[in-house]
Amino acid sequence: MVVKTEIPEKLVSLGVLTHEQVGQAIKEAEAAGVSFEKALVKLGYMSEERILEFLAHIYGVEAVNPLAADIPQAVLKLISPEIAMKFKAVPIYKHGRTLAVAMSDPTDMYALNDLKFITGLEIKPMVATETTLAAALEQYYAVQEDLEEMVKGLGEEDIELLEDTEEDEDVGVEEAEQAPVIKFVNSMIADAVRKQASDIHIEPGEKYFRVRFRIDGCLHEVIKQPAKMKGPIISRIKIMSELDIAEKRLPQDGRIKLRVDNKTIDIRVSTLPTIFGEKVVMRILDRSNLMLDLNRFGFEENALKSFKQAIEAPYGMVLVTGPTGSGKTTTLYSALNWINRPDVNIMTSEDPVEYNLEGINQVQINEEIGLTFAKSLRAFLRQDPNIIMVGEIRDTETAEIAIKAALTGHLVLSTIHTNDAPSTIDRLVDMGIQPFLVAASLNLILAQRLVRKICPKCRTQIQVHPEILRGLGIPEEEAATWRFYKGSGCASCNNTGYSGRQGIFEVMPISSTIRKMILDRKSTDLIKRQAIEEGMLTLRQDALRKLRAGITTVEEVLRETAKDA
């Protein structure tokens, strides 16, 4: 790699580097076949940011990182890929009759004159490092052709970005909207919404990146493409969610609001740096799919009656437990919807607020500014609430305030992470809550999971091995009377055999006997046995009822529930 002499000389004359350091960097650049700048970074003499500052200073022009610039497609098209590659130049923005162009050598008059002649515009040179320019040329031009090939077979999508960032009025919004990367991202989101996916995962690998949809709780790979194509796709998503596209080293969180097929969709966006680039997860919040009718959740009759009694009580605490993605928030929203009346003041503290509920005061947690669950709870108690919903009890402080509220005339609903209902008591005690406070405050604990439902269009009867049935805990005399089903796979269910999900529930009301057992510090196993004697169905037992009704499969029962002790 030939190194221009003026840059090393300037570095020495300005005292930025020594003769020895410059000499070492030149040797490294020539030996490795890389740019002088990249050699400086590799040897640790200068950072990319410091090099860019230095170049802007010696050339007397504005510095830019073309990878971090939001460049409209209409601006990129002002310079053809061949010319951009020839002059190592990337157009950044157009203002009136002036086109700003990033170059590694903004004093190259030959290139500047040619660009002025080709574009018919005045050229404003900006300086960029050779490393970022090379990456930008690959991203904006080489990858563009591959993206255009990818989207050839895609139809136009009925999708509209709401609360969008303003476009430059000179670039031609209509033309920019036809960019392949925009069309690809729009098509991906629309496809996920139509397939009722809850999440979109965009995952970088060494040679490929892949896109997976989480449908009915399981991930399905839908796209796999060369890794070089992920850059513009992730940048587009960051622009849509108003994230910093230049920041690739730290996690970021944002949101997108859009309309798909005349439905308003909210999307939570999370980015995470990995060894092969940023991973993006998009959580799709489709209000049209939100079911808030407790009577349609799949509760057994006695369990639903107990749950309704607990949430209709004037005070006390109701806890919903289960792993991430088990539907806890939906259950709480449904409970609030059931008890929401004009004569009660309901306040919620959530991280994040997933859906807006009419008539309910919802607060978004923001730990960066100190607005935690505990702090919001303290504020709630000065706001004359009747019912309080806390998104999650994560720490002792939050638990103590929630229990205090439950003991002073408020109904408190919250979630906590435990494996089943009885073990929640031990979890609270382990967090430092005295057993007498746990016993006095709790009304009911609900543990839940979600199992996939068999697709009704391809449901077929199957035989199950007797050994598996014994493992499920089905008595042999009963097994002969049961009928088992499975989906064979069809177009309607994307050949998965499943369509939708069904809740399974373990509802444990805190009876006077169980309160006394908590006070006496009885073991979780003894409390569980007592709850079963009082009529509680365990998660496994409730799942088996769904299995016998032909709602779900043996595999789902085994996947989501543990064998009862």
ZAMARGU-4260 file (C-alpha; in steps of 0.2 Angstrom, whole numbers, plus 5000, padded with zeros to 4 digits):
<rodrens>
0) 5000/5000/5000 | 5008/5017/4994 | 5007/5030/5008 | 5005/5048/5003 | 5020/5058/5011
5) 5010/5074/5016 | 5000/5066/5030 | 5014/5058/5039 | 5025/5074/5037 | 5011/5085/5044
10) 5009/5073/5059 | 5027/5075/5063 | 5028/5094/5061 | 5013/5097/5072 | 5020/5086/5085
15) 5006/5073/5085 | 5017/5058/5082 | 5036/5055/5082 | 5047/5051/5067 | 5049/5033/5074
20) 5030/5031/5076 | 5026/5037/5058 | 5040/5026/5051 | 5033/5011/5060 | 5015/5015/5054
25) 5021/5016/5036 | 5030/4999/5037 | 5014/4991/5044 | 5004/4999/5031 | 5015/4993/5017
30) 5018/4975/5025 | 4999/4972/5028 | 4993/4981/5012 | 4981/4992/5022 | 4979/5011/5023
35) 4991/5022/5033 | 4976/5027/5044 | 4972/5009/5048 | 4990/5006/5052 | 4989/5020/5065
40) 4974/5013/5073 | 4980/4995/5073 | 4996/5001/5082 | 4986/5011/5094 | 4994/5028/5089
45) 4978/5037/5085 | 4960/5033/5085 | 4948/5034/5070 | 4940/5050/5078 | 4957/5058/5081
50) 4963/5055/5064 | 4947/5063/5057 | 4949/5078/5068 | 4967/5079/5061 | 4962/5078/5043
55) 4949/5091/5045 | 4961/5103/5053 | 4975/5101/5040 | 4963/5102/5025 | 4952/5116/5033
60) 4936/5107/5028 | 4921/5099/5038 | 4924/5081/5044 | 4911/5068/5042 | 4908/5049/5045
65) 4898/5043/5030 | 4893/5027/5039 | 4885/5038/5052 | 4876/5050/5040 | 4858/5047/5036
70) 4860/5049/5017 | 4844/5049/5007 | 4843/5037/4992 | 4840/5051/4980 | 4856/5059/4985
75) 4866/5043/4983 | 4859/5041/4965 | 4867/5058/4960 | 4884/5049/4959 | 4884/5033/4950
80) 4893/5018/4958 | 4906/5018/4945 | 4911/5036/4948 | 4909/5035/4967 | 4922/5020/4967
85) 4933/5029/4955 | 4935/5045/4965 | 4932/5036/4982 | 4918/5049/4985 | 4902/5047/4994
90) 4888/5061/4992 | 4882/5066/5010 | 4868/5079/5007 | 4861/5091/4994 | 4856/5108/4999
95) 4849/5119/4985 | 4862/5118/4971 | 4876/5112/4982 | 4881/5094/4984 | 4892/5089/5000
100) 4903/5075/4996 | 4915/5065/5008 | 4932/5062/5001 | 4949/5056/5008 | 4958/5070/4999
105) 4946/5085/4998 | 4960/5095/4988 | 4959/5083/4973 | 4954/5096/4960 | 4953/5084/4946
110) 4940/5074/4956 | 4931/5089/4961 | 4929/5096/4944 | 4924/5080/4936 | 4910/5078/4950
115) 4904/5096/4947 | 4903/5092/4928 | 4894/5075/4930 | 4881/5081/4943 | 4879/5099/4937
120) 4880/5105/4955 | 4892/5114/4965 | 4903/5102/4975 | 4906/5105/4994 | 4921/5094/4999
125) 4921/5085/5016 | 4934/5074/5023 | 4932/5057/5029 | 4945/5043/5034 | 4949/5030/5020
130) 4942/5016/5032 | 4925/5024/5034 | 4925/5029/5015 | 4929/5011/5009 | 4915/5004/5021
135) 4903/5017/5015 | 4906/5013/4997 | 4903/4995/5000 | 4887/4998/5010 | 4879/5011/4999
140) 4884/5005/4982 | 4890/4987/4981 | 4877/4981/4993 | 4864/4992/4985 | 4864/4980/4969
145) 4862/4965/4980 | 4847/4973/4989 | 4839/4978/4973 | 4840/4960/4967 | 4832/4954/4984
150) 4817/4965/4983 | 4813/4962/4965 | 4800/4949/4969 | 4792/4959/4983 | 4776/4967/4980
155) 4771/4985/4987 | 4767/4985/5005 | 4753/4994/5013 | 4764/5001/5027 | 4766/5019/5033
160) 4778/5026/5046 | 4770/5037/5059 | 4779/5051/5068 | 4793/5049/5055 | 4808/5060/5056
165) 4808/5075/5043 | 4815/5072/5026 | 4826/5085/5017 | 4814/5094/5006 | 4826/5094/4992
170) 4829/5075/4990 | 4813/5069/4984 | 4804/5059/4997 | 4794/5049/4984 | 4810/5043/4976
175) 4818/5039/4992 | 4804/5029/4998 | 4807/5017/4983 | 4825/5013/4990 | 4828/4994/4990
180) 4833/4994/5009 | 4817/5003/5014 | 4806/4991/5003 | 4815/4977/5011 | 4813/4983/5029
185) 4794/4987/5026 | 4791/4970/5018 | 4800/4961/5033 | 4789/4970/5046 | 4773/4968/5036
190) 4776/4949/5034 | 4780/4948/5053 | 4763/4957/5057 | 4753/4946/5045 | 4760/4930/5052
195) 4756/4937/5070 | 4774/4936/5075 | 4778/4944/5092 | 4796/4947/5088 | 4808/4950/5074
200) 4826/4945/5077 | 4840/4951/5065 | 4856/4942/5070 | 4873/4945/5063 | 4885/4930/5059
205) 4903/4929/5052 | 4897/4926/5034 | 4879/4928/5035 | 4865/4937/5044 | 4848/4929/5047
210) 4831/4935/5051 | 4820/4925/5063 | 4801/4928/5068 | 4795/4922/5085 | 4778/4915/5081
215) 4767/4907/5095 | 4783/4907/5106 | 4795/4898/5094 | 4808/4906/5083 | 4807/4902/5064
220) 4821/4907/5052 | 4814/4917/5037 | 4829/4926/5029 | 4847/4921/5027 | 4859/4933/5017
225) 4877/4938/5016 | 4883/4947/5031 | 4888/4963/5021 | 4870/4967/5018 | 4865/4969/5036
230) 4873/4986/5038 | 4860/4996/5028 | 4846/4986/5035 | 4851/4989/5053 | 4854/5008/5049
235) 4837/5009/5041 | 4829/5002/5057 | 4839/5014/5068 | 4833/5028/5058 | 4815/5023/5059
240) 4817/5021/5078 | 4827/5037/5080 | 4842/5029/5087 | 4860/5034/5085 | 4866/5025/5069
245) 4884/5030/5073 | 4884/5021/5090 | 4888/5003/5087 | 4897/4999/5104 | 4883/5001/5116
250) 4865/4994/5117 | 4851/5006/5112 | 4832/5006/5114 | 4819/5014/5103 | 4802/5013/5096
255) 4793/5014/5079 | 4775/5018/5077 | 4768/5013/5060 | 4752/5007/5051 | 4752/4991/5042
260) 4736/4986/5032 | 4727/5000/5041 | 4731/4994/5058 | 4742/5004/5070 | 4757/4995/5076
265) 4770/4999/5090 | 4787/4991/5089 | 4800/4991/5103 | 4817/4991/5095 | 4832/4984/5105
270) 4850/4984/5098 | 4865/4974/5106 | 4883/4974/5100 | 4889/4956/5097 | 4906/4950/5090
275) 4900/4951/5072 | 4890/4967/5073 | 4874/4973/5081 | 4859/4961/5084 | 4842/4969/5083
280) 4826/4963/5091 | 4810/4971/5087 | 4795/4967/5098 | 4778/4969/5089 | 4764/4976/5099
285) 4748/4974/5089 | 4733/4980/5099 | 4721/4972/5087 | 4728/4955/5094 | 4727/4960/5112
290) 4713/4950/5120 | 4708/4957/5137 | 4693/4946/5140 | 4697/4935/5156 | 4682/4924/5151
295) 4691/4918/5135 | 4708/4915/5143 | 4706/4897/5146 | 4704/4897/5165 | 4695/4882/5173
300) 4679/4888/5181 | 4685/4887/5199 | 4702/4895/5195 | 4693/4910/5186 | 4681/4912/5200
305) 4696/4913/5213 | 4705/4925/5202 | 4691/4937/5200 | 4687/4937/5218 | 4705/4941/5222
310) 4706/4956/5210 | 4689/4962/5215 | 4695/4963/5233 | 4696/4981/5240 | 4714/4978/5246
315) 4728/4965/5246 | 4741/4959/5233 | 4739/4948/5218 | 4755/4941/5210 | 4757/4934/5193
320) 4772/4923/5190 | 4780/4915/5176 | 4795/4916/5164 | 4798/4930/5151 | 4785/4928/5137
325) 4772/4918/5147 | 4759/4932/5145 | 4760/4939/5163 | 4757/4957/5156 | 4742/4952/5146
330) 4734/4944/5161 | 4737/4960/5172 | 4730/4971/5158 | 4715/4960/5157 | 4713/4960/5176
335) 4714/4979/5176 | 4701/4980/5161 | 4689/4969/5172 | 4690/4980/5187 | 4692/4997/5178
340) 4677/5008/5183 | 4674/5027/5183 | 4674/5027/5202 | 4691/5020/5205 | 4709/5028/5202
345) 4720/5015/5194 | 4739/5018/5192 | 4752/5008/5184 | 4771/5008/5184 | 4778/4999/5169
350) 4794/4995/5160 | 4790/4998/5146 | 4771/5003/5144 | 4766/4990/5131 | 4748/4996/5127
355) 4739/5011/5132 | 4723/5007/5142 | 4709/5020/5142 | 4705/5027/5159 | 4721/5021/5168
360) 4736/5032/5173 | 4751/5023/5166 | 4769/5028/5170 | 4784/5023/5160 | 4799/5018/5171
365) 4815/5027/5166 | 4830/5021/5177 | 4842/5033/5169 | 4834/5048/5177 | 4830/5038/5193
370) 4812/5035/5190 | 4812/5017/5196 | 4798/5005/5201 | 4801/5010/5220 | 4801/5028/5217
375) 4785/5028/5206 | 4777/5018/5219 | 4781/5030/5233 | 4773/5044/5222 | 4758/5034/5218
380) 4754/5033/5237 | 4752/5052/5237 | 4741/5051/5222 | 4725/5044/5231 | 4725/5027/5221
385) 4713/5013/5224 | 4722/5000/5213 | 4741/5000/5209 | 4749/4989/5196 | 4768/4987/5197
390) 4776/4979/5181 | 4788/4969/5191 | 4794/4966/5209 | 4813/4966/5205 | 4820/4970/5222
395) 4817/4971/5241 | 4813/4990/5241 | 4800/4988/5228 | 4793/4973/5237 | 4792/4982/5254
400) 4783/4997/5246 | 4771/4986/5237 | 4767/4976/5252 | 4765/4992/5263 | 4752/4998/5250
405) 4743/4982/5250 | 4741/4983/5269 | 4735/5001/5269 | 4719/4999/5259 | 4726/4997/5241
410) 4724/4983/5229 | 4741/4979/5222 | 4744/4969/5206 | 4762/4964/5200 | 4773/4951/5193
415) 4787/4941/5199 | 4799/4928/5192 | 4796/4910/5200 | 4793/4893/5193 | 4776/4890/5201
420) 4764/4898/5213 | 4769/4891/5230 | 4788/4895/5227 | 4783/4913/5226 | 4781/4914/5245
425) 4800/4908/5247 | 4805/4921/5234 | 4797/4935/5244 | 4805/4929/5260 | 4822/4927/5252
430) 4820/4945/5246 | 4820/4950/5265 | 4801/4952/5267 | 4795/4945/5284 | 4783/4930/5283
435) 4770/4939/5293 | 4769/4953/5280 | 4769/4940/5266 | 4754/4931/5275 | 4745/4947/5279
440) 4746/4955/5261 | 4744/4941/5249 | 4727/4938/5241 | 4732/4926/5228 | 4746/4920/5217
445) 4744/4915/5199 | 4757/4905/5189 | 4755/4904/5171 | 4763/4897/5154 | 4758/4898/5136
450) 4756/4882/5126 | 4754/4882/5107 | 4737/4877/5101 | 4734/4863/5087 | 4730/4871/5070
455) 4711/4867/5068 | 4713/4865/5049 | 4726/4851/5049 | 4722/4843/5066 | 4724/4824/5065
460) 4722/4810/5078 | 4738/4801/5083 | 4744/4787/5094 | 4755/4791/5109 | 4767/4778/5117
465) 4761/4771/5134 | 4778/4776/5142 | 4776/4794/5137 | 4758/4794/5145 | 4765/4787/5161
470) 4778/4800/5161 | 4764/4813/5159 | 4756/4806/5175 | 4740/4800/5166 | 4733/4784/5175
475) 4733/4769/5163 | 4715/4766/5166 | 4711/4784/5160 | 4724/4784/5145 | 4713/4771/5135
480) 4699/4784/5135 | 4709/4799/5129 | 4711/4805/5111 | 4727/4813/5106 | 4730/4825/5091
485) 4743/4834/5082 | 4744/4846/5067 | 4751/4839/5051 | 4756/4856/5044 | 4747/4866/5031
490) 4748/4883/5023 | 4737/4891/5036 | 4749/4887/5050 | 4765/4889/5040 | 4767/4870/5041
495) 4771/4871/5060 | 4755/4862/5065 | 4751/4875/5077 | 4740/4891/5077 | 4739/4903/5092
500) 4743/4900/5110 | 4733/4895/5125 | 4736/4899/5143 | 4738/4886/5157 | 4736/4892/5175
505) 4740/4888/5192 | 4729/4898/5204 | 4733/4898/5222 | 4721/4908/5233 | 4729/4912/5250
510) 4717/4903/5262 | 4717/4905/5281 | 4726/4888/5282 | 4740/4893/5270 | 4742/4910/5279
515) 4745/4900/5295 | 4758/4889/5286 | 4767/4905/5279 | 4768/4912/5297 | 4775/4895/5303
520) 4787/4895/5289 | 4782/4878/5282 | 4791/4872/5266 | 4785/4875/5248 | 4781/4857/5246
525) 4769/4857/5261 | 4761/4873/5255 | 4759/4866/5238 | 4750/4850/5244 | 4738/4860/5255
530) 4734/4871/5240 | 4730/4855/5229 | 4719/4848/5243 | 4710/4865/5243 | 4707/4863/5224
535) 4722/4871/5216 | 4726/4863/5199 | 4745/4863/5196 | 4752/4869/5179 | 4754/4851/5173
540) 4736/4846/5178 | 4729/4861/5169 | 4740/4857/5154 | 4733/4839/5154 | 4715/4846/5154
545) 4720/4856/5138 | 4728/4840/5131 | 4712/4830/5134 | 4701/4843/5126 | 4712/4842/5110
550) 4718/4860/5112 | 4737/4856/5113 | 4749/4842/5110 | 4759/4830/5121 | 4775/4839/5116
555) 4769/4856/5122 | 4764/4849/5139 | 4781/4841/5141 | 4790/4857/5135 | 4781/4870/5146
560) 4777/4860/5162 | 4787/4850/5175 | 4781/4833/5182 | 4771/4836/5199 | 4781/4830/5214
</rodrens>
